[in-house]
């Protein structure tokens, strides 16, 4: 089992959007996947509960802090057949909770909104993160995603300057699009939508999948809808 942690200390960075679409990609590819939600608000779990009947299977795991009468270890159960575990981290994750999530992880994705306020908060977080033992040992790979990018400003020099100073590269740019919202409202991901509705979003998201799996896209055919239309593989 390989585990991907989606984390950023600042709220509104799009952690849940990245996590649910990554989980839906693996599910639509018929790869056993579990989505683990550490956030007490439970946004990822709410999305899972809204998935339509017959949707690709994604196992739910609730890792939010314990409440009275609730056994956290039971809620956190991950089926042994799981090949991909996606962790949706809460905002302001730190201390013991952050170490717990990192101990599970093989890759870390940090979505960031390209603005000075977000760059400041996230930059400090990344600097602290790379000093932790497991990160320093090189056992965990880390990458940054520019999320909610405005179409009028596809590049943001201060973000690139931050990444250069940290020795990181920008993995992907996800344009601010209502398609993500429409998919989430129906309990699906962009890879489960009609291909014609989410071609651009799927194409932007694929570098994330390829980096996590280490497997480049098999086809570079001109029709990028092929990348998105995983719904054709739906099991009967």
N, CA, C and O of each residue as an XYZ file, in Angstrom:
944
protein
N       0.837     -1.192      0.000
C       0.000      0.000      0.000
C       0.870      1.239      0.000
O       1.824      1.331      0.771
N       0.543      2.203     -0.869
C       1.227      3.481     -0.927
C       0.286      4.563     -0.403
O      -0.907      4.566     -0.708
N       0.838      5.477      0.387
C       0.017      6.500      1.031
C       0.432      7.896      0.605
O       1.615      8.237      0.614
N      -0.557      8.701      0.230
C      -0.323     10.095     -0.158
C      -1.024     11.014      0.833
O      -2.231     10.904      1.048
N      -0.273     11.907      1.425
C      -0.798     12.898      2.354
C      -0.992     14.217      1.627
O      -0.064     14.725      0.998
N      -2.211     14.780      1.711
C      -2.502     16.091      1.123
C      -2.619     17.071      2.283
O      -3.548     16.971      3.085
N      -1.687     18.016      2.380
C      -1.600     18.825      3.595
C      -1.213     20.263      3.271
O      -0.442     20.526      2.349
N      -1.758     21.166      4.038
C      -1.392     22.582      4.029
C      -1.961     23.157      5.327
O      -3.116     22.882      5.653
N      -1.190     23.944      6.075
C      -1.695     24.444      7.361
C      -2.800     25.477      7.231
O      -3.506     25.766      8.198
N      -2.951     26.037      6.027
C      -3.926     27.103      5.832
C      -5.215     26.558      5.231
O      -5.179     25.768      4.288
N      -6.333     26.972      5.766
C      -7.615     26.576      5.212
C      -7.846     27.210      3.852
O      -7.300     28.273      3.556
N      -8.654     26.560      3.023
C      -9.001     27.117      1.726
C      -7.989     26.869      0.629
O      -8.087     27.456     -0.448
N      -7.007     25.999      0.887
C      -5.985     25.732     -0.125
C      -6.433     24.686     -1.139
O      -5.783     24.496     -2.168
N      -7.546     24.006     -0.850
C      -8.056     23.004     -1.784
C      -7.569     21.591     -1.506
O      -7.498     20.766     -2.417
N      -7.233     21.308     -0.251
C      -6.761     19.967      0.113
C      -7.799     18.900     -0.213
O      -7.475     17.870     -0.805
N      -9.039     19.149      0.172
C     -10.086     18.150     -0.041
C     -10.345     17.945     -1.526
O     -10.565     16.815     -1.961
N     -10.324     19.015     -2.308
C     -10.520     18.886     -3.759
C      -9.473     17.964     -4.371
O      -9.799     17.099     -5.184
N      -8.213     18.151     -3.978
C      -7.148     17.298     -4.496
C      -7.327     15.866     -4.011
O      -7.187     14.925     -4.792
N      -7.637     15.693     -2.727
C      -7.747     14.356     -2.152
C      -8.882     13.542     -2.776
O      -8.692     12.373     -3.114
N     -10.065     14.155     -2.931
C     -11.201     13.372     -3.440
C     -11.028     13.039     -4.919
O     -11.440     11.968     -5.366
N     -10.419     13.951     -5.683
C     -10.216     13.655     -7.106
C      -9.110     12.634     -7.318
O      -9.153     11.864     -8.278
N      -8.131     12.618     -6.441
C      -7.097     11.593     -6.509
C      -7.696     10.227     -6.158
O      -7.406      9.229     -6.817
N      -8.526     10.190     -5.122
C      -9.174      8.934     -4.743
C     -10.095      8.436     -5.846
O     -10.136      7.238     -6.127
N     -10.831      9.342     -6.472
C     -11.760      8.924     -7.526
C     -11.012      8.435     -8.756
O     -11.501      7.560     -9.469
N      -9.818      8.996     -9.017
C      -9.016      8.503    -10.141
C      -8.645      7.044     -9.929
O      -8.823      6.220    -10.826
N      -8.130      6.723     -8.750
C      -7.734      5.340     -8.485
C      -8.937      4.405     -8.487
O      -8.863      3.283     -8.989
N     -10.044      4.877     -7.923
C     -11.253      4.042     -7.914
C     -11.736      3.774     -9.327
O     -12.090      2.644     -9.663
N     -11.754      4.823    -10.167
C     -12.211      4.668    -11.546
C     -11.258      3.790    -12.353
O     -11.646      3.200    -13.361
N     -10.004      3.712    -11.897
C      -9.024      2.835    -12.537
C      -9.073      1.429    -11.939
O      -8.251      0.573    -12.264
N     -10.058      1.207    -11.055
C     -10.278     -0.080    -10.399
C      -9.072     -0.503     -9.560
O      -8.711     -1.679     -9.510
N      -8.466      0.473     -8.912
C      -7.392      0.227     -7.950
C      -7.981      0.418     -6.555
O      -8.485      1.504     -6.268
N      -7.942     -0.586     -5.671
C      -8.541     -0.460     -4.336
C      -7.960      0.742     -3.584
O      -6.748      0.837     -3.388
N      -8.833      1.647     -3.171
C      -8.385      2.903     -2.574
C      -9.195      3.213     -1.322
O     -10.390      2.925     -1.247
N      -8.521      3.808     -0.340
C      -9.168      4.279      0.881
C      -8.898      5.768      1.029
O      -7.775      6.226      0.816
N      -9.928      6.523      1.395
C      -9.810      7.957      1.641
C      -9.953      8.178      3.143
O     -11.006      7.915      3.722
N      -8.875      8.667      3.768
C      -8.855      8.865      5.222
C      -8.927     10.355      5.525
O      -8.101     11.135      5.052
N      -9.917     10.740      6.313
C     -10.169     12.151      6.616
C      -9.780     12.450      8.061
O     -10.385     11.916      8.991
N      -8.770     13.304      8.252
C      -8.332     13.719      9.586
C      -9.044     14.981     10.066
O      -8.915     15.372     11.226
N      -9.790     15.611      9.171
C     -10.416     16.898      9.488
C     -11.709     16.681     10.274
O     -12.577     15.939      9.813
N     -11.866     17.305     11.451
C     -13.111     17.165     12.219
C     -14.353     17.591     11.427
O     -15.454     17.117     11.708
N     -14.186     18.484     10.434
C     -15.330     18.906      9.618
C     -15.800     17.784      8.701
O     -16.954     17.777      8.272
N     -14.921     16.841      8.399
C     -15.309     15.654      7.640
C     -15.757     15.915      6.214
O     -16.677     15.252      5.735
N     -15.136     16.861      5.520
C     -15.575     17.196      4.157
C     -15.419     16.018      3.201
O     -16.304     15.763      2.384
N     -14.307     15.303      3.294
C     -14.100     14.151      2.405
C     -15.108     13.047      2.692
O     -15.616     12.402      1.775
N     -15.393     12.836      3.978
C     -16.361     11.799      4.342
C     -17.763     12.183      3.877
O     -18.529     11.324      3.440
N     -18.104     13.473      3.970
C     -19.408     13.927      3.467
C     -19.510     13.695      1.962
O     -20.565     13.303      1.462
N     -18.417     13.935      1.241
C     -18.402     13.672     -0.202
C     -18.616     12.191     -0.477
O     -19.372     11.830     -1.379
N     -17.966     11.342      0.285
C     -18.135      9.898      0.085
C     -19.577      9.464      0.331
O     -20.107      8.611     -0.381
N     -20.204     10.058      1.342
C     -21.597      9.691      1.638
C     -22.546     10.151      0.536
O     -23.641      9.605      0.403
N     -22.150     11.135     -0.247
C     -23.021     11.657     -1.312
C     -22.801     10.966     -2.655
O     -23.449     11.309     -3.643
N     -21.885      9.989     -2.694
C     -21.609      9.326     -3.969
C     -22.825      8.531     -4.432
O     -23.492      7.888     -3.621
N     -23.116      8.570     -5.730
C     -24.311      7.894     -6.251
C     -24.204      6.379     -6.167
O     -23.111      5.816     -6.127
N     -25.358      5.739     -6.141
C     -25.405      4.288     -6.155
C     -24.718      3.764     -7.419
O     -24.966      4.257     -8.519
N     -23.866      2.776     -7.254
C     -23.165      2.220     -8.401
C     -21.853      2.901     -8.718
O     -21.167      2.513     -9.663
N     -21.485      3.933     -7.925
C     -20.208      4.619     -8.168
C     -19.055      3.696     -7.806
O     -19.224      2.736     -7.054
N     -17.901      3.993     -8.341
C     -16.714      3.215     -8.026
C     -16.478      3.204     -6.515
O     -16.712      4.202     -5.833
N     -16.022      2.087     -6.013
C     -15.869      1.883     -4.576
C     -14.671      2.643     -4.012
O     -13.550      2.499     -4.502
N     -14.911      3.447     -2.989
C     -13.851      4.109     -2.226
C     -14.152      3.864     -0.752
O     -15.210      4.260     -0.264
N     -13.242      3.222     -0.043
C     -13.468      2.957      1.377
C     -13.239      4.237      2.179
O     -12.331      5.009      1.869
N     -14.051      4.464      3.201
C     -13.950      5.650      4.051
C     -13.279      5.299      5.374
O     -13.578      4.270      5.980
N     -12.372      6.161      5.813
C     -11.733      6.011      7.117
C     -11.747      7.362      7.826
O     -11.288      8.364      7.276
N     -12.271      7.383      9.037
C     -12.403      8.623      9.801
C     -11.293      8.681     10.843
O     -11.299      7.917     11.808
N     -10.337      9.596     10.645
C      -9.202      9.714     11.559
C      -9.251     10.990     12.390
O      -8.259     11.350     13.025
N     -10.393     11.678     12.395
C     -10.536     12.897     13.186
C     -10.353     12.583     14.669
O     -10.580     11.450     15.093
N      -9.947     13.570     15.455
C      -9.759     13.327     16.888
C     -10.980     12.683     17.528
O     -12.117     12.925     17.122
N     -10.721     11.858     18.536
C     -11.793     11.094     19.180
C     -12.816     12.002     19.848
O     -12.496     13.066     20.378
N     -14.058     11.537     19.799
C     -15.143     12.165     20.553
C     -15.671     11.147     21.555
O     -15.427      9.948     21.421
N     -16.378     11.622     22.536
C     -16.902     10.729     23.577
C     -17.757      9.624     22.953
O     -18.660      9.897     22.161
N     -17.466      8.394     23.314
C     -18.261      7.268     22.837
C     -17.857      6.759     21.473
O     -18.508      5.870     20.925
N     -16.778      7.316     20.907
C     -16.345      6.904     19.570
C     -14.961      6.294     19.637
O     -14.043      6.893     20.198
N     -14.801      5.108     19.069
C     -13.519      4.421     19.056
C     -12.781      4.777     17.777
O     -13.106      4.268     16.705
N     -11.788      5.652     17.888
C     -11.085      6.158     16.716
C     -10.381      5.044     15.944
O     -10.403      5.049     14.713
N      -9.768      4.105     16.626
C      -9.025      3.052     15.945
C      -9.928      2.220     15.037
O      -9.492      1.748     13.987
N     -11.186      2.042     15.444
C     -12.135      1.286     14.616
C     -12.501      2.085     13.366
O     -12.550      1.533     12.266
N     -12.756      3.373     13.532
C     -13.135      4.227     12.401
C     -11.994      4.385     11.397
O     -12.233      4.654     10.220
N     -10.751      4.217     11.864
C      -9.588      4.410     11.009
C      -9.205      3.145     10.230
O      -8.180      3.130      9.547
N      -9.996      2.114     10.323
C      -9.659      0.838      9.691
C      -9.459      0.998      8.177
O     -10.270      1.615      7.487
N      -8.362      0.427      7.689
C      -8.055      0.423      6.261
C      -8.048     -1.027      5.788
O      -7.254     -1.825      6.288
N      -8.903     -1.388      4.846
C      -8.959     -2.773      4.371
C      -7.598     -3.247      3.859
O      -6.870     -2.471      3.240
N      -7.248     -4.494      4.106
C      -5.916     -4.995      3.698
C      -5.698     -5.002      2.193
O      -4.555     -4.997      1.736
N      -6.780     -5.013      1.415
C      -6.618     -5.023     -0.044
C      -6.327     -3.637     -0.609
O      -6.061     -3.506     -1.804
N      -6.372     -2.595      0.233
C      -6.115     -1.229     -0.224
C      -4.716     -1.106     -0.822
O      -3.729     -1.512     -0.209
N      -4.645     -0.550     -2.006
C      -3.349     -0.313     -2.653
C      -2.954      1.167     -2.613
O      -1.774      1.512     -2.688
N      -3.968      2.034     -2.493
C      -3.703      3.469     -2.412
C      -4.501      4.060     -1.257
O      -5.725      3.939     -1.207
N      -3.791      4.704     -0.326
C      -4.415      5.404      0.792
C      -4.183      6.895      0.596
O      -3.043      7.345      0.478
N      -5.269      7.653      0.564
C      -5.201      9.113      0.413
C      -5.621      9.744      1.735
O      -6.709      9.461      2.237
N      -4.772     10.593      2.301
C      -5.068     11.255      3.572
C      -5.382     12.725      3.326
O      -4.578     13.458      2.750
N      -6.558     13.142      3.769
C      -6.976     14.545      3.711
C      -6.701     15.148      5.082
O      -7.403     14.847      6.048
N      -5.676     16.002      5.171
C      -5.244     16.552      6.458
C      -6.102     17.750      6.860
O      -6.660     18.430      5.998
N      -6.211     18.012      8.164
C      -6.929     19.204      8.614
C      -6.048     20.436      8.501
O      -4.828     20.324      8.383
N      -6.659     21.603      8.537
C      -5.880     22.844      8.580
C      -5.122     22.902      9.908
O      -5.549     22.330     10.911
N      -4.004     23.598      9.890
C      -3.187     23.796     11.093
C      -2.651     22.495     11.675
O      -2.399     22.410     12.877
N      -2.473     21.476     10.829
C      -1.926     20.205     11.314
C      -0.502     20.425     11.823
O       0.325     21.031     11.141
N      -0.227     19.927     13.023
C       1.093     20.124     13.617
C       1.299     19.080     14.713
O       0.393     18.309     15.032
N       2.488     19.067     15.276
C       2.771     18.234     16.431
C       2.581     16.753     16.200
O       2.949     16.211     15.158
N       1.994     16.109     17.202
C       1.808     14.654     17.179
C       0.954     14.229     15.993
O       1.232     13.214     15.355
N      -0.082     15.002     15.699
C      -0.983     14.643     14.596
C      -0.243     14.658     13.258
O      -0.426     13.756     12.441
N       0.586     15.671     13.032
C       1.350     15.746     11.794
C       2.322     14.572     11.692
O       2.457     13.967     10.629
N       2.992     14.254     12.782
C       3.921     13.120     12.780
C       3.191     11.808     12.500
O       3.707     10.938     11.799
N       1.997     11.676     13.048
C       1.209     10.463     12.807
C       0.893     10.309     11.326
O       1.010      9.213     10.779
N       0.497     11.389     10.678
C       0.178     11.330      9.255
C       1.430     11.056      8.419
O       1.388     10.269      7.474
N       2.538     11.707      8.767
C       3.776     11.499      8.019
C       4.288     10.072      8.159
O       4.851      9.517      7.216
N       4.096      9.477      9.333
C       4.551      8.102      9.550
C       3.870      7.124      8.604
O       4.420      6.066      8.297
N       2.679      7.475      8.143
C       1.948      6.621      7.217
C       2.336      6.861      5.761
O       2.065      6.023      4.901
N       2.963      7.992      5.479
C       3.023      8.500      4.111
C       4.299      8.140      3.365
O       5.377      8.013      3.946
N       4.137      7.981      2.059
C       5.275      7.812      1.162
C       5.428      9.030      0.238
O       6.519      9.302     -0.262
N       4.333      9.752      0.018
C       4.373     10.985     -0.765
C       3.530     12.051     -0.071
O       2.540     11.743      0.592
N       3.938     13.308     -0.236
C       3.218     14.440      0.354
C       2.923     15.452     -0.740
O       3.823     15.880     -1.463
N       1.662     15.830     -0.854
C       1.229     16.860     -1.791
C       0.828     18.102     -1.006
O       0.069     18.019     -0.040
N       1.345     19.258     -1.430
C       1.015     20.513     -0.759
C       0.348     21.440     -1.763
O       1.033     22.094     -2.548
N      -0.998     21.506     -1.749
C      -1.675     22.477     -2.617
C      -1.552     23.870     -2.018
O      -1.663     24.049     -0.805
N      -1.325     24.842     -2.873
C      -1.165     26.207     -2.394
C      -1.853     27.168     -3.357
O      -1.714     27.051     -4.575
N      -2.587     28.107     -2.802
C      -3.208     29.164     -3.616
C      -2.153     30.245     -3.842
O      -1.594     30.765     -2.876
N      -1.868     30.594     -5.107
C      -0.813     31.573     -5.389
C      -1.208     32.997     -4.998
O      -1.687     33.778     -5.820
N      -0.995     33.306     -3.733
C      -1.192     34.665     -3.228
C      -0.140     34.905     -2.156
O       0.379     33.942     -1.591
N       0.187     36.145     -1.861
C       1.235     36.447     -0.897
C       0.890     35.921      0.490
O       1.767     35.429      1.199
N      -0.379     36.018      0.887
C      -0.787     35.544      2.208
C      -0.570     34.039      2.325
O      -0.033     33.557      3.322
N      -0.993     33.302      1.296
C      -0.849     31.844      1.326
C       0.616     31.433      1.221
O       1.046     30.482      1.873
N       1.386     32.155      0.396
C       2.802     31.829      0.238
C       3.548     31.965      1.561
O       4.401     31.137      1.882
N       3.237     32.986      2.315
C       3.919     33.215      3.590
C       3.646     32.055      4.555
O       4.573     31.484      5.129
N       2.375     31.719      4.724
C       2.005     30.655      5.676
C       2.546     29.301      5.226
O       3.099     28.551      6.030
N       2.386     28.992      3.948
C       2.798     27.690      3.455
C       4.309     27.571      3.378
O       4.860     26.500      3.633
N       4.984     28.653      3.031
C       6.442     28.637      2.974
C       7.051     28.283      4.325
O       7.972     27.470      4.401
N       6.539     28.889      5.382
C       7.028     28.585      6.728
C       6.761     27.125      7.098
O       7.593     26.466      7.720
N       5.594     26.639      6.707
C       5.239     25.251      6.997
C       6.193     24.285      6.295
O       6.667     23.322      6.899
N       6.470     24.548      5.015
C       7.365     23.655      4.262
C       8.759     23.672      4.870
O       9.397     22.625      4.972
N       9.241     24.836      5.274
C      10.576     24.916      5.883
C      10.646     24.088      7.166
O      11.658     23.442      7.438
N       9.571     24.108      7.952
C       9.540     23.295      9.171
C       9.423     21.819      8.821
O      10.014     20.964      9.481
N       8.658     21.532      7.780
C       8.411     20.147      7.398
C       9.699     19.446      6.973
O       9.936     18.298      7.351
N      10.523     20.123      6.196
C      11.731     19.477      5.666
C      12.773     19.228      6.749
O      13.746     18.513      6.508
N      12.591     19.803      7.938
C      13.538     19.555      9.022
C      13.180     18.317      9.840
O      13.981     17.863     10.658
N      11.981     17.768      9.627
C      11.563     16.599     10.390
C      12.355     15.374      9.952
O      12.752     15.255      8.793
N      12.579     14.465     10.897
C      13.441     13.322     10.671
C      13.113     12.502      9.447
O      13.996     12.221      8.637
N      11.856     12.109      9.294
C      11.501     11.235      8.170
C      11.637     11.961      6.845
O      11.988     11.345      5.839
N      11.367     13.259      6.824
C      11.521     14.024      5.599
C      13.011     14.156      5.250
O      13.384     14.042      4.082
N      13.853     14.393      6.249
C      15.286     14.561      6.015
C      15.931     13.261      5.531
O      16.921     13.286      4.799
N      15.361     12.127      5.945
C      15.934     10.843      5.552
C      15.686     10.517      4.086
O      16.316      9.620      3.526
N      14.763     11.252      3.468
C      14.468     11.020      2.057
C      13.483      9.903      1.813
O      13.305      9.468      0.675
N      12.832      9.428      2.878
C      11.862      8.347      2.731
C      10.519      8.828      2.206
O       9.679      8.023      1.802
N      10.315     10.147      2.213
C       9.047     10.716      1.744
C       9.352     11.719      0.634
O      10.202     12.595      0.794
N       8.651     11.584     -0.493
C       8.772     12.556     -1.582
C       7.716     13.648     -1.385
O       6.608     13.373     -0.924
N       8.067     14.879     -1.735
C       7.149     16.012     -1.533
C       7.065     16.840     -2.798
O       8.068     17.038     -3.484
N       5.873     17.324     -3.110
C       5.669     18.174     -4.276
C       4.595     19.210     -3.971
O       3.754     19.019     -3.093
N       4.643     20.314     -4.719
C       3.724     21.441     -4.528
C       2.828     21.583     -5.749
O       3.270     21.424     -6.887
N       1.543     21.889     -5.485
C       0.564     22.111     -6.544
C       0.033     23.538     -6.410
O      -0.368     23.949     -5.322
N       0.030     24.278     -7.489
C      -0.637     25.582     -7.498
C      -2.119     25.333     -7.755
O      -2.492     24.796     -8.798
N      -2.951     25.719     -6.815
C      -4.383     25.416     -6.891
C      -5.204     26.705     -6.993
O      -4.794     27.763     -6.515
N      -6.361     26.587     -7.621
C      -7.256     27.731     -7.799
C      -6.554     28.864     -8.550
O      -6.703     30.039     -8.216
N      -5.788     28.482     -9.567
C      -5.035     29.460    -10.352
C      -5.990     30.237    -11.256
O      -6.825     29.640    -11.936
N      -5.870     31.550    -11.266
C      -6.725     32.376    -12.124
C      -6.298     32.242    -13.576
O      -5.107     32.224    -13.889
N      -7.281     32.150    -14.455
C      -6.972     32.014    -15.882
C      -6.225     33.228    -16.416
O      -5.481     33.121    -17.391
N      -6.418     34.381    -15.782
C      -5.740     35.593    -16.231
C      -4.311     35.685    -15.692
O      -3.545     36.558    -16.100
N      -3.953     34.776    -14.770
C      -2.613     34.790    -14.196
C      -2.115     33.355    -14.013
O      -1.961     32.896    -12.881
N      -1.859     32.636    -15.126
C      -1.446     31.228    -15.036
C      -0.098     31.024    -14.368
O       0.172     29.948    -13.835
N       0.761     32.052    -14.391
C       2.067     31.973    -13.736
C       2.138     33.031    -12.639
O       1.580     34.118    -12.784
N       2.821     32.713    -11.549
C       2.923     33.631    -10.423
C       4.374     33.623     -9.937
O       4.758     32.742     -9.168
N       5.180     34.585    -10.372
C       6.622     34.583    -10.069
C       6.975     34.416     -8.591
O       7.925     33.694     -8.287
N       6.244     35.061     -7.637
C       6.622     34.855     -6.229
C       6.541     33.389     -5.794
O       7.329     32.951     -4.956
N       5.590     32.624     -6.360
C       5.500     31.205     -6.034
C       6.741     30.465     -6.535
O       7.314     29.645     -5.817
N       7.147     30.755     -7.757
C       8.336     30.096     -8.299
C       9.583     30.473     -7.499
O      10.465     29.639     -7.295
N       9.660     31.729     -7.047
C      10.795     32.147     -6.229
C      10.843     31.377     -4.917
O      11.917     30.991     -4.456
N       9.664     31.153     -4.311
C       9.599     30.382     -3.067
C      10.070     28.949     -3.301
O      10.869     28.416     -2.531
N       9.572     28.335     -4.367
C       9.939     26.950     -4.652
C      11.433     26.832     -4.940
O      12.079     25.882     -4.497
N      11.980     27.793     -5.678
C      13.416     27.771     -5.973
C      14.226     27.851     -4.687
O      15.251     27.183     -4.553
N      13.769     28.665     -3.744
C      14.497     28.824     -2.476
C      14.443     27.563     -1.627
O      15.315     27.333     -0.790
N      13.415     26.746     -1.845
C      13.243     25.507     -1.087
C      13.759     24.285     -1.836
O      13.768     23.175     -1.304
N      14.188     24.500     -3.079
C      14.661     23.378     -3.875
C      13.555     22.457     -4.325
O      13.780     21.260     -4.502
N      12.343     23.003     -4.519
C      11.192     22.213     -4.950
C      10.744     22.659     -6.343
O      11.026     23.775     -6.778
N      10.044     21.764     -7.023
C       9.480     22.144     -8.314
C       7.965     22.157     -8.230
O       7.367     21.487     -7.387
N       7.360     22.924     -9.109
C       5.903     22.989     -9.170
C       5.405     21.798     -9.973
O       5.737     21.650    -11.149
N       4.617     20.958     -9.340
C       4.162     19.726     -9.981
C       3.044     19.977    -10.982
O       3.048     19.394    -12.067
N       2.085     20.836    -10.639
C       0.932     21.066    -11.510
C       0.278     22.392    -11.172
O       0.420     22.913    -10.066
N      -0.447     22.929    -12.156
C      -1.278     24.117    -11.951
C      -2.722     23.728    -12.217
O      -3.055     23.276    -13.313
N      -3.580     23.902    -11.219
C      -4.999     23.592    -11.370
C      -5.774     24.904    -11.459
O      -5.854     25.666    -10.496
N      -6.342     25.148    -12.643
C      -7.081     26.386    -12.873
C      -8.343     26.426    -11.999
O      -9.004     25.405    -11.812
N      -8.665     27.587    -11.478
C      -9.897     27.775    -10.712
C     -11.086     27.497    -11.626
O     -11.351     28.268    -12.549
N     -11.802     26.407    -11.377
C     -12.850     25.952    -12.292
C     -14.072     25.464    -11.530
O     -13.954     24.796    -10.502
N     -15.252     25.806    -12.048
C     -16.504     25.330    -11.449
C     -16.696     23.834    -11.637
O     -17.549     23.234    -10.983
N     -15.917     23.224    -12.520
C     -16.062     21.790    -12.774
C     -15.776     20.986    -11.510
O     -16.457     19.998    -11.234
N     -14.775     21.404    -10.746
C     -14.466     20.706     -9.491
C     -15.646     20.777     -8.531
O     -15.977     19.794     -7.867
N     -16.273     21.937     -8.461
C     -17.425     22.124     -7.586
C     -18.599     21.266     -8.048
O     -19.259     20.627     -7.229
N     -18.862     21.248     -9.349
C     -19.970     20.455     -9.883
C     -19.761     18.967     -9.619
O     -20.704     18.255     -9.276
N     -18.531     18.504     -9.779
C     -18.239     17.098     -9.509
C     -18.460     16.786     -8.036
O     -19.110     15.795     -7.701
N     -17.925     17.623     -7.154
C     -18.047     17.386     -5.719
C     -19.505     17.377     -5.262
O     -19.883     16.585     -4.398
N     -20.310     18.246     -5.834
C     -21.719     18.329     -5.440
C     -22.495     17.060     -5.774
O     -23.528     16.780     -5.164
N     -21.998     16.297     -6.739
C     -22.677     15.061     -7.135
C     -21.970     13.821     -6.580
O     -22.319     12.696     -6.937
N     -20.983     14.026     -5.713
C     -20.295     12.895     -5.114
C     -19.382     12.157     -6.064
O     -19.107     10.974     -5.867
N     -18.903     12.844     -7.102
C     -18.014     12.214     -8.071
C     -16.724     13.021     -8.167
O     -16.566     14.050     -7.510
N     -15.801     12.531     -9.005
C     -14.562     13.239     -9.289
C     -14.519     13.621    -10.747
O     -15.366     13.190    -11.530
N     -13.547     14.421    -11.121
C     -13.477     14.878    -12.509
C     -13.234     13.725    -13.479
O     -13.617     13.810    -14.646
N     -12.606     12.656    -13.015
C     -12.337     11.519    -13.888
C     -13.550     10.612    -14.056
O     -13.525      9.674    -14.853
N     -14.600     10.890    -13.313
C     -15.833     10.109    -13.413
C     -16.913     10.857    -14.183
O     -17.980     10.305    -14.450
N     -16.645     12.093    -14.535
C     -17.610     12.884    -15.273
C     -17.577     12.521    -16.753
O     -16.652     11.858    -17.222
N     -18.594     12.962    -17.478
C     -18.554     12.872    -18.926
C     -17.295     13.570    -19.418
O     -17.026     14.718    -19.063
N     -16.521     12.854    -20.248
C     -15.201     13.348    -20.638
C     -15.250     14.757    -21.232
O     -14.330     15.545    -21.016
N     -16.294     15.079    -21.966
C     -16.373     16.378    -22.615
C     -16.501     17.534    -21.638
O     -16.243     18.683    -21.998
N     -16.902     17.239    -20.395
C     -17.112     18.291    -19.403
C     -15.867     18.621    -18.604
O     -15.790     19.682    -17.984
N     -14.881     17.715    -18.611
C     -13.746     17.899    -17.709
C     -12.396     17.625    -18.367
O     -11.431     17.281    -17.685
N     -12.326     17.775    -19.685
C     -11.081     17.486    -20.404
C      -9.918     18.317    -19.862
O      -8.862     17.769    -19.544
N     -10.104     19.631    -19.755
C      -9.016     20.513    -19.319
C      -8.595     20.192    -17.893
O      -7.402     20.162    -17.591
N      -9.565     19.950    -17.011
C      -9.264     19.681    -15.614
C      -8.504     18.366    -15.449
O      -7.567     18.275    -14.656
N      -8.922     17.344    -16.210
C      -8.220     16.049    -16.156
C      -6.782     16.183    -16.641
O      -5.856     15.636    -16.041
N      -6.611     16.910    -17.724
C      -5.278     17.086    -18.292
C      -4.356     17.788    -17.295
O      -3.188     17.419    -17.166
N      -4.869     18.793    -16.593
C      -4.070     19.502    -15.597
C      -3.746     18.616    -14.398
O      -2.699     18.772    -13.770
N      -4.649     17.685    -14.083
C      -4.494     16.849    -12.891
C      -3.547     15.671    -13.127
O      -2.956     15.156    -12.178
N      -3.397     15.242    -14.377
C      -2.635     14.032    -14.672
C      -1.184     14.067    -14.205
O      -0.687     13.020    -13.790
N      -0.465     15.188    -14.240
C       0.907     15.180    -13.705
C       0.971     14.770    -12.236
O       1.969     14.202    -11.793
N      -0.090     15.057    -11.481
C      -0.136     14.646    -10.073
C      -0.196     13.129     -9.982
O       0.550     12.512     -9.221
N      -1.089     12.535    -10.764
C      -1.227     11.080    -10.778
C       0.084     10.426    -11.214
O       0.541      9.465    -10.595
N       0.681     10.949    -12.274
C       1.906     10.363    -12.809
C       3.056     10.459    -11.812
O       3.865      9.536    -11.711
N       3.136     11.566    -11.073
C       4.194     11.727    -10.077
C       4.007     10.746     -8.931
O       4.976     10.153     -8.456
N       2.772     10.570     -8.484
C       2.501      9.659     -7.369
C       2.767      8.212     -7.756
O       3.376      7.461     -6.994
N       2.315      7.828     -8.931
C       2.436      6.429     -9.345
C       3.776      6.119     -9.991
O       4.192      4.962    -10.052
N       4.455      7.164    -10.476
C       5.694      6.927    -11.210
C       5.462      6.338    -12.572
O       6.376      5.793    -13.191
N       4.208      6.447    -13.052
C       3.836      5.867    -14.339
C       3.345      6.975    -15.271
O       2.281      7.544    -15.027
N       4.090      7.298    -16.335
C       3.635      8.322    -17.284
C       2.408      7.868    -18.032
O       2.142      6.673    -18.164
N       1.660      8.844    -18.522
C       0.471      8.542    -19.307
C       0.826      7.614    -20.471
O       1.810      7.832    -21.178
N       0.012      6.583    -20.655
C       0.306      5.587    -21.676
C       0.105      6.124    -23.083
O       0.761      5.678    -24.024
N      -0.800      7.081    -23.225
C      -1.118      7.585    -24.557
C      -1.018      9.093    -24.588
O      -1.490      9.776    -23.679
N      -0.414      9.600    -25.616
C      -0.365     11.051    -25.824
C      -1.215     11.416    -27.043
O      -0.882     12.333    -27.793
N      -2.293     10.700    -27.224
C      -3.150     10.913    -28.383
C      -3.710     12.328    -28.362
O      -3.888     12.894    -27.283
N      -3.992     12.914    -29.518
C      -4.509     14.276    -29.573
C      -5.813     14.434    -28.801
O      -6.102     15.509    -28.276
N      -6.592     13.370    -28.733
C      -7.874     13.463    -28.043
C      -7.672     13.242    -26.554
O      -7.657     12.103    -26.087
N      -7.515     14.338    -25.802
C      -7.254     14.224    -24.380
C      -8.454     13.708    -23.608
O      -8.327     13.406    -22.422
N      -9.603     13.598    -24.232
C     -10.767     13.034    -23.554
C     -10.504     11.595    -23.146
O     -11.116     11.093    -22.202
N      -9.592     10.923    -23.853
C      -9.266      9.539    -23.513
C      -8.754      9.457    -22.088
O      -9.031      8.485    -21.384
N      -8.009     10.467    -21.654
C      -7.441     10.486    -20.315
C      -8.548     10.550    -19.268
O      -8.424      9.961    -18.194
N      -9.609     11.252    -19.572
C     -10.641     11.529    -18.583
C     -11.696     10.447    -18.496
O     -12.237     10.188    -17.421
N     -11.990      9.818    -19.612
C     -13.182      8.978    -19.664
C     -12.941      7.602    -19.045
O     -13.114      6.577    -19.704
N     -12.542      7.592    -17.774
C     -12.335      6.334    -17.068
C     -13.654      5.650    -16.739
O     -13.673      4.474    -16.378
N     -14.751      6.382    -16.863
C     -16.060      5.788    -16.568
C     -16.365      4.621    -17.481
O     -17.225      3.798    -17.167
N     -15.674      4.534    -18.611
C     -15.889      3.414    -19.529
C     -15.417      2.089    -18.926
O     -15.819      1.016    -19.378
N     -14.552      2.173    -17.891
C     -14.038      0.965    -17.274
C     -14.894      0.529    -16.083
O     -14.539     -0.412    -15.374
N     -15.999      1.198    -15.867
C     -16.851      0.876    -14.724
C     -17.227     -0.609    -14.728
O     -17.657     -1.161    -15.741
N     -17.052     -1.224    -13.580
C     -17.410     -2.627    -13.451
C     -18.920     -2.788    -13.460
O     -19.653     -1.903    -13.017
N     -19.371     -3.911    -13.960
C     -20.820     -4.141    -14.012
C     -21.345     -4.387    -12.612
O     -22.544     -4.603    -12.432
